[in-house]
């Protein structure tokens, strides 16, 4: 792992553990084992570092290239969404174990940090909104593809169904704050999405 990656990962772990306002440069120094001068070599200040961390572990981790899913059926897109959440859960788990030596943080920490960033950063909020818009388009495209392939009923309301699928996904994701077991969360998401999709057959 290169130094910049180390700083980003360890800082993210600290932010999960302590929250956005409580992490200091001294905390980051102690956790990374790096000097203040070296930290400032990679990031000009704490704010820039925090922006890079939230970009990496909130925006990039959720974002996806809509062009790569344009030919998906609705069942393939549902699987894509579930796998994305599985990767998110695994990333968070790996970083907390790497930073603290054990997985002593729950998804509640991630959600709490997420809402702190949403409240503080308009740019972040707009980027995340854009990602949700892409998810909605992904569902719409995949529903149309599935209708064309005769996999689901032809008379469904694509726009309403897409919004409901986004709501199901967001609802399950929010419920993950009560359960740190990633397999349970992803299984619940799979069950809920595919139950809804099977009603469209």
Secondary structure as UniProt FT lines:
FT   HELIX           3..18
FT   TURN            20..22
FT   HELIX           25..32
FT   HELIX           36..42
FT   HELIX           46..54
FT   HELIX           55..60
FT   HELIX           61..62
FT   HELIX           66..69
FT   TURN            70..71
FT   HELIX           74..100
FT   HELIX           107..120
FT   HELIX           122..148
FT   TURN            149..150
FT   TURN            154..155
FT   HELIX           158..175
FT   HELIX           176..178
FT   HELIX           182..199
//
